[in-house]
Amino acid sequence: MSEQTWTSEIDTPLGAMIAAANDRGLILCEYLDRPMLPTQLRRIETICGGSVVEGRHEYLAQAQRELDEYFAGQRVEFTIPLVLDGTAFQTAVWHELLRIPFGSTTSYDSIATKLSKPGAARAVGRANGDNRIAIIVPCHRVINSDGTMSGYGGGKHRKRWLLRHEQRGAQLSLMDDA
């Protein structure tokens, strides 16, 4: 099936990102300076089987709006439709990432166990690194089982910032409930 895919740039406090969407949903949201970006762009061309052009699409506007709200501390869950095309294992990992609550973290081992694949922490890490939808599919919420911070495709400085941002937001939410 051939699908037209549109891209646009999104400005964030952590730097410019590129988003790509088609009529099924958001298929890419990645930092412009990520070394893996050219590979990710080739993958979405293959997945969609159509051309990728700069332009406007309702899902690109929604991604911009929801990310703006996230960074402003006004959003803890994203509602934009996502295109999570990958291997069965990658897709399962990405769906587990979506289950990690805002302000929380989990480990690669924990995700492997939830997927009934104990000992597959490295494979989970690879699938995590192949995530094409940064922030919205929260791969930044995965840390090592000893509690230390692992790598992040957007850089550890961004991962640290995102985790702190979410922890502050989660604390404010708890205070609002009191």
TIPA-791614 format. One record per residue: residue number from 1; x, y, z of N, C-alpha, C, O, CB in turn. Coordinates in pm, 1 decimal. Glycine has a CB too. Layout:
! residues N
NODE   marlo       n_c1       n_c2       n_c3      ca_c1      ca_c2      ca_c3       c_c1       c_c2       c_c3       o_c1       o_c2       o_c3      cb_c1      cb_c2      cb_c3
NODE     NUM          X          Y          Z          X          Y          Z          X          Y          Z          X          Y          Z          X          Y          Z
...
//
This chain:
! residues 178
NODE   marlo       n_c1       n_c2       n_c3      ca_c1      ca_c2      ca_c3       c_c1       c_c2       c_c3       o_c1       o_c2       o_c3      cb_c1      cb_c2      cb_c3
NODE       1       84.8     -118.1        0.0        0.0        0.0        0.0       89.1      124.2        0.0      181.8      133.6       80.5      -96.3       -0.1      122.7
NODE       2       62.9      216.5      -86.5      139.7      339.2      -96.6       65.0      451.8      -25.5      -53.3      475.2      -50.4      166.2      375.5     -244.6
NODE       3      135.6      520.4       62.6       74.5      627.8      140.1      158.7      754.2      129.0      281.5      749.2      137.0       58.2      586.4      287.8
NODE       4       92.9      864.8      111.0      161.0      993.2      115.0      195.0     1024.8      260.7      111.8     1005.8      349.4       73.1     1106.1       51.4
NODE       5      315.6     1072.3      285.0      359.8     1110.0      419.1      409.3     1253.3      414.3      484.1     1292.3      324.6      471.1     1014.0      471.9
NODE       6      365.8     1331.1      513.0      404.9     1471.3      522.8      495.6     1491.0      643.0      484.2     1419.7      742.8      280.8     1562.6      532.9
NODE       7      585.6     1588.0      633.1      674.4     1619.5      744.4      667.5     1768.0      775.8      635.3     1850.5      690.3      819.1     1577.8      712.5
NODE       8      698.6     1799.8      900.9      716.8     1939.2      939.4      809.9     1943.9     1058.7      826.8     1845.0     1130.0      581.0     2007.5      972.0
NODE       9      869.2     2058.0     1079.3      960.0     2077.8     1191.1      879.9     2123.8     1312.8      784.5     2200.6     1300.5     1070.8     2180.6     1155.2
NODE      10      920.2     2075.9     1429.5      856.7     2114.1     1554.9      964.8     2169.7     1646.7     1065.6     2103.9     1672.3      782.4     1992.8     1621.3
NODE      11      943.4     2289.7     1695.1     1037.7     2349.3     1789.6     1001.1     2305.6     1930.1      884.1     2308.1     1968.0     1038.2     2504.0     1778.6
NODE      12     1102.1     2265.2     2008.2     1081.0     2225.9     2147.3     1190.8     2289.1     2232.3     1291.6     2335.0     2178.6     1080.3     2069.9     2163.0
NODE      13     1172.5     2291.9     2363.9     1278.3     2342.5     2450.9     1407.2     2259.7     2443.1     1512.8     2304.9     2487.2     1229.1     2345.9     2593.5
NODE      14     1398.4     2139.3     2387.4     1515.6     2052.2     2376.1     1576.2     2052.4     2236.7     1664.9     1972.3     2207.0     1478.7     1911.5     2414.1
NODE      15     1529.0     2141.6     2151.7     1580.4     2149.0     2016.1     1474.6     2112.3     1914.1     1367.5     2061.1     1946.7     1700.2     2059.0     2000.6
NODE      16     1508.3     2140.2     1790.9     1414.8     2114.4     1681.1     1398.0     1964.8     1658.6     1491.7     1886.1     1672.1     1463.1     2182.1     1551.8
NODE      17     1274.7     1928.6     1623.7     1240.8     1790.6     1590.5     1175.5     1790.3     1453.2     1128.8     1893.5     1404.9     1146.4     1726.9     1698.3
NODE      18     1173.0     1674.7     1391.8     1097.5     1656.9     1268.6      987.2     1555.7     1298.3     1010.2     1452.1     1360.7     1189.9     1609.3     1149.4
NODE      19      869.2     1588.1     1252.5      755.4     1497.5     1267.7      710.2     1456.3     1128.8      718.4     1534.0     1033.7      638.1     1564.4     1348.1
NODE      20      662.5     1333.3     1118.5      607.8     1283.2      992.5      475.9     1212.5     1023.7      463.5     1141.3     1123.3      709.0     1186.3      920.1
NODE      21      378.7     1233.8      936.3      247.3     1172.9      956.1      187.8     1136.9      821.5      220.2     1195.1      718.0      152.8     1267.8     1033.7
NODE      22       99.5     1038.4      827.1       17.7     1006.2      711.5     -126.6     1000.2      760.8     -155.0     1039.4      873.9       62.6      870.5      643.4
NODE      23     -216.0      952.4      678.7     -356.7      951.5      717.8     -387.7      852.8      830.5     -496.0      858.1      888.6     -441.7      919.0      598.5
NODE      24     -293.4      762.4      862.3     -313.7      669.6      974.7     -269.7      730.3     1107.6     -319.7      690.0     1212.6     -237.4      539.6      950.1
NODE      25     -177.0      826.6     1105.5     -131.0      887.4     1229.7       12.8      932.8     1221.3       72.0      939.6     1113.6     -146.8      791.0     1343.6
NODE      26       67.6      963.8     1337.2      206.4     1008.7     1348.8      297.9      888.4     1333.1      279.7      786.5     1399.7      231.7     1080.4     1485.1
NODE      27      395.7      900.5     1245.3      485.5      788.3     1218.9      628.3      817.7     1262.9      708.9      725.8     1277.5      483.5      753.7     1071.4
NODE      28      660.4      946.3     1284.2      795.7      984.5     1324.5      789.5     1113.6     1403.6      714.2     1205.0     1370.0      888.6     1000.1     1201.5
NODE      29      868.9     1120.3     1508.2      891.8     1244.5     1581.7     1032.2     1229.6     1639.5     1052.8     1159.8     1738.7      780.7     1270.8     1695.7
NODE      30     1126.5     1295.3     1576.9     1266.6     1270.7     1608.1     1345.5     1401.2     1611.2     1314.3     1495.7     1538.7     1327.6     1174.3     1506.3
NODE      31     1446.2     1405.0     1694.7     1534.5     1522.1     1702.0     1610.3     1536.4     1570.4     1660.2     1438.4     1515.1     1634.1     1509.9     1821.8
NODE      32     1618.2     1659.4     1521.4     1686.2     1683.8     1394.0     1834.3     1648.5     1399.4     1893.9     1613.4     1297.5     1670.2     1828.9     1353.7
NODE      33     1893.8     1657.7     1518.3     2037.6     1629.9     1528.3     2068.7     1484.9     1566.6     2184.1     1452.0     1594.4     2100.3     1722.7     1629.7
NODE      34     1967.8     1398.3     1568.2     1993.1     1258.0     1603.3     2065.3     1188.5     1487.5     2018.2     1193.3     1373.9     1859.6     1184.0     1636.9
NODE      35     2177.9     1124.7     1515.0     2252.0     1058.1     1407.8     2169.9      953.4     1332.0     2196.4      928.4     1214.4     2374.5      992.9     1464.9
NODE      36     2072.0      892.6     1396.3     1992.8      786.8     1332.2     1880.1      842.6     1243.9     1809.9      765.2     1178.9     1933.6      695.2     1438.8
NODE      37     1861.8      973.1     1240.4     1750.1     1031.5     1165.9     1746.6      990.0     1018.5     1639.8      951.9      970.5     1756.6     1181.6     1175.2
NODE      38     1856.8      995.4      944.9     1848.5      953.4      803.8     1799.1      808.6      788.2     1723.1      778.1      696.3     1985.9      967.9      737.1
NODE      39     1842.2      721.0      877.8     1795.7      582.2      874.8     1646.4      575.5      902.2     1573.8      502.1      835.2     1872.3      496.8      977.2
NODE      40     1600.5      652.2     1000.7     1457.7      652.7     1034.2     1374.9      706.0      916.9     1267.8      652.5      888.0     1432.2      738.0     1160.7
NODE      41     1421.8      808.3      850.7     1348.6      862.7      735.3     1338.8      759.8      623.2     1234.5      748.4      558.8     1417.0      990.6      683.4
NODE      42     1446.2      684.8      599.0     1441.7      578.7      496.9     1342.2      470.0      537.9     1271.2      415.4      453.5     1583.0      516.8      475.4
NODE      43     1337.5      438.8      667.8     1243.4      336.3      715.4     1099.1      378.9      692.1     1016.5      297.8      650.2     1265.8      307.9      864.5
NODE      44     1068.2      505.5      718.9      927.7      544.1      699.0      891.5      546.0      551.2      776.7      519.5      515.7      900.5      681.8      761.1
NODE      45      987.3      576.9      464.5      960.1      567.5      321.1      927.7      423.3      283.0      836.8      398.3      203.8     1080.6      619.1      239.2
NODE      46     1002.2      328.8      339.6      978.3      187.1      311.9      844.4      143.3      370.1      766.6       76.5      302.1     1092.2      100.5      369.2
NODE      47      816.5      179.9      494.4      692.5      140.6      560.5      571.0      193.1      484.7      473.2      121.3      464.1      690.7      191.5      704.9
NODE      48      578.8      319.0      443.8      463.1      382.3      379.7      457.5      356.2      229.6      350.6      364.1      169.1      465.6      531.4      404.8
NODE      49      570.9      325.5      170.1      572.7      293.9       28.2      540.1      411.0      -61.8      518.2      393.2     -181.6      478.0      184.8        1.0
NODE      50      536.5      529.9       -6.0      505.3      648.1      -86.3      608.1      756.0      -63.7      710.0      734.3        2.0      365.9      700.9      -53.7
NODE      51      580.9      870.7     -118.0      675.8      980.1     -104.0      659.6     1049.1       31.3      552.9     1045.7       92.7      657.9     1081.0     -217.8
NODE      52      767.2     1110.9       75.1      769.1     1188.2      198.9      800.4     1332.1      158.6      906.4     1360.8      102.9      875.0     1131.4      303.5
NODE      53      706.0     1422.2      188.0      722.6     1561.0      147.9      692.5     1653.4      265.8      615.5     1618.8      355.4      631.4     1594.3       28.0
NODE      54      753.6     1769.3      264.2      724.0     1868.4      366.5      586.2     1926.7      337.6      551.9     1955.0      222.8      833.1     1980.4      370.7
NODE      55      508.1     1944.1      443.5      375.2     1998.9      423.1      293.6     1999.1      550.7      346.8     1981.4      660.3      303.0     1921.3      316.5
NODE      56      164.7     2019.2      535.2       73.2     2025.2      648.9      -16.3     1902.3      651.7      -54.6     1846.9      548.6      -11.8     2152.8      643.3
NODE      57      -47.9     1862.4      774.5     -142.0     1752.3      794.0     -200.5     1770.0      933.1     -133.3     1820.3     1023.2      -72.5     1610.5      777.2
NODE      58     -325.7     1728.9      950.9     -390.6     1746.4     1081.0     -313.4     1678.3     1193.1     -310.9     1729.5     1305.1     -532.4     1692.2     1076.4
NODE      59     -250.1     1564.0     1166.4     -175.2     1495.3     1271.7      -44.5     1567.3     1304.7        3.5     1558.6     1417.7     -145.9     1351.6     1229.9
NODE      60       12.8     1637.3     1208.9      132.2     1717.6     1238.0       95.4     1834.9     1328.2      169.1     1867.7     1421.1      197.6     1768.8     1106.9
NODE      61      -17.7     1897.3     1300.9      -64.9     2007.3     1386.2      -96.7     1955.7     1526.4      -66.3     2021.9     1625.7     -190.0     2074.9     1324.3
NODE      62     -157.8     1837.7     1534.4     -190.0     1778.9     1664.4      -62.3     1745.4     1741.4      -56.1     1767.2     1862.4     -276.4     1652.4     1646.6
NODE      63       38.5     1693.1     1673.8      165.4     1661.1     1739.7      228.1     1787.6     1796.9      275.4     1787.1     1910.5      263.0     1592.7     1641.0
NODE      64      229.0     1895.8     1719.7      284.4     2022.5     1767.6      208.5     2071.1     1891.2      269.4     2110.7     1990.6      279.2     2129.3     1656.2
NODE      65       76.7     2067.7     1884.3       -7.0     2115.1     1994.9       15.8     2030.6     2121.4       34.1     2084.9     2230.4     -156.2     2111.3     1954.4
NODE      66       14.7     1899.1     2105.8       30.2     1812.2     2222.2      170.6     1822.3     2281.8      185.5     1817.7     2403.9        0.3     1667.5     2183.9
NODE      67      272.2     1835.9     2199.4      407.8     1853.9     2252.8      421.0     1988.7     2322.7      484.7     1997.6     2427.7      512.1     1842.5     2140.2
NODE      68      361.9     2093.4     2266.2      363.0     2224.4     2333.3      299.6     2213.8     2471.5      352.4     2267.9     2568.7      288.1     2330.3     2248.3
NODE      69      186.5     2144.1     2480.4      117.2     2127.1     2608.7      201.4     2043.1     2705.8      205.8     2072.6     2825.3      -20.8     2060.7     2586.9
NODE      70      267.0     1940.0     2655.6      353.9     1856.7     2737.7      465.7     1941.7     2798.5      488.8     1937.7     2919.4      413.0     1740.8     2654.2
NODE      71      533.8     2017.6     2715.0      645.2     2098.8     2763.8      599.1     2211.3     2856.0      675.8     2257.2     2940.6      721.8     2156.9     2646.8
NODE      72      474.5     2256.2     2840.4      419.0     2359.8     2928.7      366.9     2300.7     3059.8      318.2     2373.8     3146.0      306.0     2435.0     2857.5
NODE      73      377.1     2168.5     3074.7      329.4     2103.3     3196.4      178.8     2085.0     3201.1      121.7     2065.8     3308.4      372.5     2181.7     3315.2
NODE      74      113.4     2090.7     3084.6      -32.1     2081.2     3077.9      -81.2     1948.5     3020.9     -202.0     1929.1     3006.5      -86.1     2193.9     2995.1
NODE      75        9.3     1857.1     2988.2      -30.2     1728.8     2928.4       58.0     1618.7     2984.2      180.4     1631.3     2987.3      -20.3     1733.3     2773.0
NODE      76       -5.9     1509.5     3028.6       69.1     1393.2     3076.2       44.5     1270.6     2987.9      116.8     1171.5     2998.5       31.1     1361.5     3221.3
NODE      77      -55.7     1276.3     2902.0      -84.1     1168.0     2807.8     -106.8     1226.3     2669.2     -167.6     1332.2     2653.7     -207.4     1085.5     2853.3
NODE      78      -57.5     1156.3     2570.5      -76.2     1198.2     2431.9     -192.4     1120.3     2372.7     -212.4     1003.0     2404.2       53.5     1176.6     2348.4
NODE      79     -269.1     1186.7     2286.4     -386.3     1123.5     2226.1     -373.8     1106.4     2074.7     -461.1     1046.9     2011.5     -509.3     1204.6     2257.5
NODE      80     -267.9     1157.3     2017.6     -250.6     1149.2     1872.7     -241.7     1003.1     1827.8     -173.5      923.5     1892.4     -124.4     1226.5     1829.0
NODE      81     -308.6      966.6     1719.2     -294.5      830.6     1666.4     -149.7      805.9     1622.9      -85.3      893.8     1565.6     -391.6      807.7     1547.2
NODE      82      -99.8      685.9     1650.7       38.5      652.0     1620.3       46.6      537.5     1521.2      -36.1      446.3     1523.5      113.3      616.1     1747.3
NODE      83      145.4      542.5     1435.0      174.5      434.0     1342.3      299.0      365.6     1397.1      409.9      417.5     1384.6      195.3      485.9     1192.9
NODE      84      280.1      249.4     1457.5      389.6      176.7     1522.3      423.8       51.7     1441.7      413.4      -60.2     1491.9      352.1      138.7     1667.9
NODE      85      464.0       71.3     1318.3      499.8      -40.8     1231.5      643.3      -82.6     1258.6      735.4       -1.4     1249.5      481.5       -3.7     1082.5
NODE      86      661.5     -207.9     1291.4      792.9     -266.4     1314.5      776.5     -416.1     1321.2      672.0     -469.2     1283.6      858.4     -211.3     1444.1
NODE      87      878.6     -485.1     1368.7      865.2     -629.1     1388.6      764.2     -651.6     1500.7      728.6     -558.1     1572.4     1003.5     -695.8     1422.2
NODE      88      719.0     -773.4     1515.3      624.0     -805.5     1623.0      685.1     -772.5     1759.3      616.7     -719.6     1846.9      583.1     -955.5     1617.3
NODE      89      813.2     -803.4     1777.2      879.2     -775.3     1904.8      891.8     -624.9     1928.1      861.1     -576.6     2037.1     1018.0     -841.2     1908.9
NODE      90      936.7     -550.4     1826.7      948.1     -405.1     1841.2      814.0     -343.3     1877.8      805.0     -261.4     1969.3     1001.4     -342.3     1711.9
NODE      91      711.6     -382.6     1806.7      578.2     -328.1     1831.9      532.8     -359.5     1974.2      473.5     -274.4     2040.5      477.1     -384.1     1730.5
NODE      92      560.0     -479.9     2020.9      523.6     -516.5     2158.1      598.7     -428.6     2258.4      540.3     -382.6     2356.5      553.8     -666.0     2184.4
NODE      93      727.1     -405.5     2234.2      805.9     -318.7     2322.8      748.5     -178.0     2321.0      730.3     -117.9     2426.8      955.3     -316.7     2280.4
NODE      94      719.8     -124.5     2203.4      668.2       12.6     2194.2      534.9       26.7     2266.2      508.4      129.9     2328.0      652.8       54.1     2047.8
NODE      95      451.2      -75.3     2259.0      324.3      -71.2     2331.9      347.4      -74.7     2483.1      273.3      -11.8     2558.6      234.6     -188.7     2289.6
NODE      96      449.5     -147.7     2527.2      483.9     -146.7     2670.0      534.0       -8.6     2712.7      503.8       37.2     2822.9      591.1     -254.0     2700.6
NODE      97      609.8       57.2     2626.2      657.1      192.4     2657.5      538.6      286.1     2681.7      542.0      370.4     2771.4      746.0      246.8     2543.0
NODE      98      435.1      270.5     2601.4      316.1      355.0     2614.8      243.2      331.6     2747.2      162.8      415.0     2788.8      220.9      329.6     2498.6
NODE      99      270.0      220.0     2813.1      205.1      189.3     2941.1      281.2      246.3     3061.3      230.1      242.6     3173.3      191.2       38.7     2956.6
NODE     100      401.2      298.3     3040.3      478.3      353.7     3151.9      414.7      487.3     3190.9      407.7      578.3     3108.2      630.7      371.8     3113.7
NODE     101      368.8      500.5     3313.9      301.0      624.2     3353.5      393.8      746.0     3352.1      514.0      734.9     3376.5      241.4      607.7     3491.8
NODE     102      336.2      859.8     3323.7      405.3      988.5     3330.3      471.2     1001.7     3466.9      408.4      972.5     3568.6      307.0     1107.0     3304.3
NODE     103      595.6     1044.7     3470.6      667.0     1065.2     3596.6      726.8      938.8     3654.6      785.1      942.3     3763.0      575.5     1125.4     3696.7
NODE     104      713.5      826.0     3584.0      765.3      696.9     3632.3      873.5      646.2     3537.6      888.6      694.2     3425.3      650.7      591.9     3644.8
NODE     105      947.4      548.5     3586.5     1045.7      480.7     3502.6     1029.7      330.3     3521.1      968.2      283.6     3617.0     1191.1      526.3     3537.3
NODE     106     1086.2      256.8     3427.8     1092.5      111.1     3437.8     1226.2       68.3     3379.6     1302.5      151.3     3330.0      971.8       41.4     3363.1
NODE     107     1254.1      -59.4     3385.5     1382.3     -109.6     3335.0     1361.7     -195.7     3210.6     1251.3     -241.4     3181.1     1455.2     -190.6     3443.9
NODE     108     1470.8     -215.6     3139.8     1469.2     -304.3     3022.8     1430.4     -445.8     3066.6     1352.7     -513.6     2999.3     1608.5     -305.1     2951.5
NODE     109     1486.0     -489.5     3181.0     1453.2     -622.3     3233.7     1304.6     -634.8     3262.4     1243.1     -736.7     3230.8     1533.3     -650.8     3360.6
NODE     110     1247.3     -532.6     3321.7     1105.5     -535.8     3356.1     1019.0     -548.5     3230.4      922.7     -625.2     3228.4     1066.8     -409.5     3434.8
NODE     111     1053.1     -474.5     3127.7      976.8     -483.4     3002.5      991.6     -623.3     2942.4      893.5     -681.4     2896.0     1024.4     -375.5     2901.0
NODE     112     1113.7     -677.5     2943.1     1135.0     -812.4     2890.2     1049.0     -913.6     2965.0      989.4    -1002.4     2904.0     1283.6     -851.5     2899.9
NODE     113     1042.8     -900.1     3096.4      961.7     -991.6     3177.3      813.8     -977.5     3144.0      743.1    -1077.3     3130.2      984.5     -965.7     3326.7
NODE     114      766.6     -852.8     3131.0      625.3     -831.6     3096.3      589.8     -891.7     2961.6      475.2     -930.3     2938.5      593.2     -683.2     3095.5
NODE     115      688.1     -899.7     2872.4      665.3     -957.2     2739.7      690.4    -1108.0     2738.2      694.1    -1169.7     2631.8      755.0     -888.7     2636.7
NODE     116      707.6    -1166.7     2856.6      737.1    -1310.1     2870.0      865.2    -1348.0     2796.3      875.1    -1455.5     2737.0      620.1    -1393.7     2816.9
NODE     117      962.4    -1258.0     2801.1     1092.3    -1280.2     2737.7     1203.6    -1250.8     2839.0     1289.3    -1166.2     2813.5     1108.2    -1190.8     2610.2
NODE     118     1203.1    -1320.1     2953.9     1307.3    -1292.0     3052.7     1445.2    -1311.8     2991.1     1467.1    -1405.6     2914.5     1290.6    -1382.1     3176.6
NODE     119     1536.1    -1224.3     3024.7     1670.0    -1231.6     2967.9     1684.6    -1157.4     2836.5     1793.1    -1156.2     2778.4     1707.9    -1373.6     2948.2
NODE     120     1578.4    -1095.8     2788.6     1582.9    -1025.3     2659.8     1600.2     -874.4     2677.5     1556.7     -796.4     2592.8     1455.6    -1053.4     2580.2
NODE     121     1663.0     -834.0     2786.3     1679.1     -690.4     2813.2     1753.1     -618.8     2700.1     1717.4     -506.7     2663.6     1754.1     -669.8     2944.7
NODE     122     1855.6     -683.1     2645.0     1930.4     -618.9     2534.9     1842.8     -601.6     2411.4     1849.7     -498.9     2343.9     2055.4     -701.8     2498.9
NODE     123     1761.2     -701.1     2382.2     1669.6     -691.0     2267.4     1568.0     -579.6     2291.6     1531.8     -507.2     2198.9     1596.5     -826.3     2242.5
NODE     124     1522.2     -566.0     2415.5     1432.2     -456.4     2450.2     1504.2     -323.5     2428.2     1446.0     -228.5     2375.8     1383.2     -468.9     2597.5
NODE     125     1630.5     -317.7     2468.2     1709.2     -195.7     2447.5     1722.0     -159.6     2300.4     1712.9      -42.4     2263.7     1847.2     -212.0     2507.7
NODE     126     1743.1     -259.8     2216.4     1753.1     -233.7     2071.7     1619.7     -182.6     2016.6     1616.6      -87.7     1938.3     1796.1     -362.2     1996.1
NODE     127     1509.5     -246.3     2058.1     1377.4     -201.1     2012.3     1349.2      -60.1     2063.9     1292.4       22.9     1992.9     1266.3     -299.0     2059.5
NODE     128     1389.0      -34.5     2186.7     1373.2       98.2     2245.7     1449.1      201.0     2161.6     1397.3      309.0     2133.3     1423.5       99.7     2392.8
NODE     129     1571.1      167.3     2122.0     1652.7      256.9     2040.1     1597.5      276.9     1899.5     1628.2      376.5     1834.0     1792.8      204.0     2031.2
NODE     130     1515.8      182.0     1853.0     1455.0      193.6     1720.5     1322.4      269.6     1723.0     1260.0      288.9     1618.7     1433.3       56.0     1661.8
NODE     131     1280.0      311.9     1839.8     1156.7      389.7     1850.6     1168.9      515.4     1765.5     1263.7      592.2     1781.5     1126.4      426.3     1998.7
NODE     132     1074.7      536.5     1676.1     1077.0      652.3     1586.1      998.7      771.7     1640.1      999.7      878.8     1579.4     1021.6      613.2     1451.4
NODE     133      930.8      754.3     1753.9      842.1      860.5     1800.9      885.2      902.5     1941.7      824.4      864.9     2042.0      692.8      813.5     1799.8
NODE     134      992.9      982.2     1944.8     1049.5     1027.2     2072.1      947.1     1105.7     2153.3      858.6     1170.7     2097.8     1173.9     1113.0     2047.7
NODE     135      960.2     1098.8     2281.9      878.5     1166.1     2382.9      738.0     1106.3     2389.0      694.7     1062.9     2495.8      870.5     1316.5     2353.3
NODE     136      667.1     1103.1     2278.0      528.7     1055.6     2274.8      523.0      905.8     2304.6      436.7      861.4     2380.2      464.2     1085.5     2137.7
NODE     137      613.1      828.2     2246.7      634.7      688.9     2286.6      755.8      697.7     2379.8      869.7      704.5     2333.7      659.3      588.5     2159.5
NODE     138      730.6      697.6     2510.3      829.9      744.4     2608.1      945.9      649.8     2637.1      957.1      595.8     2747.2      761.7      772.9     2734.3
NODE     139     1031.6      630.5     2538.0     1149.3      546.4     2557.2     1245.6      608.1     2658.7     1331.0      538.4     2713.5     1220.8      524.1     2423.6
NODE     140     1232.1      738.2     2684.0     1317.4      803.8     2783.3     1287.8      757.1     2924.7     1367.6      781.6     3015.1     1300.8      953.8     2775.1
NODE     141     1175.3      690.5     2946.1     1136.2      643.4     3079.5     1197.2      508.1     3115.8     1167.3      452.8     3221.6      985.7      633.9     3088.0
NODE     142     1282.2      454.8     3028.7     1345.2      324.8     3055.3     1487.8      347.6     3104.2     1566.6      418.1     3041.2     1344.4      234.5     2927.4
NODE     143     1519.1      285.9     3218.9     1650.9      297.3     3280.3     1705.0      156.9     3307.7     1635.7       57.5     3285.8     1644.4      381.5     3411.8
NODE     144     1827.4      149.8     3355.1     1886.2       20.6     3390.7     1820.3      -33.2     3517.1     1765.9       42.8     3597.2     2039.1       33.3     3410.6
NODE     145     1825.8     -164.7     3534.0     1761.4     -227.1     3650.0     1824.5     -183.7     3782.1     1761.2     -195.0     3887.1     1768.1     -378.3     3637.7
NODE     146     1949.7     -133.7     3778.5     2011.9      -85.3     3902.6     1976.7       60.8     3931.4     2029.3      120.2     4025.5     2163.7     -100.8     3894.7
NODE     147     1888.0      117.9     3850.5     1842.9      254.9     3872.4     1925.8      361.2     3802.7     1891.8      479.3     3808.4     1841.5      283.0     4016.7
NODE     148     2034.1      321.6     3736.9     2116.3      420.0     3666.8     2054.3      452.1     3531.0     1977.1      374.0     3475.4     2261.3      368.1     3649.5
NODE     149     2090.3      567.7     3480.4     2036.7      610.9     3352.6     2114.9      546.9     3238.5     2238.0      545.5     3238.1     2040.4      764.1     3341.5
NODE     150     2041.8      494.9     3143.6     2102.0      435.7     3024.4     2102.5      539.7     2913.0     2063.5      654.7     2933.0     2025.4      307.1     2980.4
NODE     151     2146.3      497.9     2798.1     2152.9      588.4     2684.5     2016.1      631.0     2633.7     1912.6      578.4     2674.6     2229.1      524.2     2573.7
NODE     152     2019.2      726.7     2544.5     1896.9      779.4     2483.5     1936.4      832.2     2346.8     2034.9      904.9     2334.1     1829.3      892.2     2572.5
NODE     153     1860.2      795.9     2244.4     1893.0      837.1     2108.8     1906.5      987.4     2092.0     1982.9     1034.4     2007.7     1789.7      786.7     2015.3
NODE     154     1832.4     1062.7     2172.0     1840.2     1208.3     2165.6     1950.0     1266.5     2252.8     1967.8     1388.2     2257.4     1709.1     1267.7     2205.2
NODE     155     2023.5     1181.1     2321.7     2130.9     1224.9     2410.0     2088.7     1217.6     2555.9     1973.2     1243.3     2590.0     2173.7     1366.9     2375.2
NODE     156     2184.2     1182.0     2641.6     2154.2     1168.9     2784.1     2107.3     1300.0     2845.7     2025.5     1299.0     2937.7     2276.0     1118.8     2858.2
NODE     157     2157.9     1413.0     2796.5     2115.3     1542.5     2851.1     1965.0     1563.4     2831.0     1898.0     1619.6     2917.6     2194.3     1657.6     2784.8
NODE     158     1912.8     1518.9     2718.4     1768.3     1530.2     2693.6     1690.2     1431.7     2780.3     1585.2     1466.0     2834.7     1736.9     1505.6     2544.6
NODE     159     1741.1     1310.5     2792.9     1673.9     1210.8     2875.9     1664.8     1263.0     3020.0     1558.7     1256.3     3082.0     1749.5     1073.9     2870.8
NODE     160     1774.2     1313.9     3071.7     1776.7     1367.9     3208.0     1674.1     1480.8     3222.0     1600.5     1486.3     3320.6     1918.9     1419.3     3244.0
NODE     161     1669.6     1571.0     3122.8     1576.2     1683.7     3125.9     1432.1     1633.4     3126.5     1350.3     1680.1     3205.8     1599.8     1777.1     3005.5
NODE     162     1400.4     1537.7     3037.5     1264.3     1484.9     3027.7     1221.1     1417.3     3157.5     1108.7     1437.3     3203.5     1254.2     1386.0     2911.7
NODE     163     1309.3     1338.0     3216.4     1275.2     1270.4     3341.3     1251.9     1370.9     3454.0     1158.5     1355.4     3532.7     1386.0     1172.1     3380.5
NODE     164     1335.8     1473.1     3462.0     1316.0     1577.0     3564.4     1186.4     1653.7     3541.0     1112.4     1682.4     3635.1     1434.6     1674.6     3565.6
NODE     165     1159.9     1686.5     3415.9     1036.2     1757.0     3379.7      914.1     1676.5     3423.8      820.6     1731.5     3482.0     1030.8     1783.1     3227.0
NODE     166      915.4     1548.0     3396.3      801.6     1463.1     3431.2      791.6     1441.9     3581.9      681.0     1437.6     3635.8      812.6     1328.4     3360.5
NODE     167      903.3     1428.8     3649.9      898.4     1411.7     3795.2      841.6     1536.5     3862.7      763.3     1525.7     3957.1     1038.7     1380.8     3850.6
NODE     168      880.4     1654.3     3815.0      822.4     1778.9     3868.1      672.7     1783.7     3841.5      594.7     1820.1     3929.5      891.3     1902.4     3805.6
NODE     169      632.3     1747.0     3719.8      491.0     1746.9     3684.6      410.0     1648.5     3767.0      297.8     1678.0     3808.0      474.7     1715.7     3539.1
NODE     170      467.6     1531.0     3791.0      398.2     1430.3     3871.0      383.3     1479.2     4014.6      279.8     1456.0     4077.1      474.0     1295.6     3867.4
NODE     171      485.3     1546.5     4067.7      476.8     1599.9     4204.3      371.1     1708.6     4212.9      295.7     1713.6     4310.1      613.0     1655.2     4249.8
NODE     172      364.3     1795.1     4113.7      261.5     1900.6     4114.0      123.3     1839.8     4106.7       30.9     1887.2     4172.9      282.2     1998.1     3996.8
NODE     173      107.8     1734.7     4026.6      -22.2     1667.8     4014.0      -65.5     1607.9     4148.8     -182.5     1615.6     4186.3      -15.7     1556.9     3905.4
NODE     174       30.1     1548.5     4220.6       -1.9     1492.1     4351.2      -44.3     1600.9     4448.6     -134.4     1579.7     4529.7      117.8     1415.4     4407.1
NODE     175       19.8     1717.6     4441.4      -16.6     1828.4     4529.4     -155.8     1881.9     4494.8     -229.7     1924.4     4583.6       87.8     1941.2     4519.5
NODE     176     -191.9     1879.8     4365.5     -325.5     1923.9     4324.0     -432.8     1830.4     4378.3     -544.0     1874.3     4407.8     -334.6     1931.3     4170.6
NODE     177     -400.5     1700.4     4391.9     -496.5     1602.5     4441.3     -515.6     1610.7     4591.6     -615.2     1561.1     4644.2     -452.7     1463.8     4403.5
NODE     178     -421.6     1672.6     4661.0     -428.9     1679.1     4809.1     -533.9     1777.7     4857.2     -552.1     1794.6     4977.7     -293.1     1718.0     4867.5
//
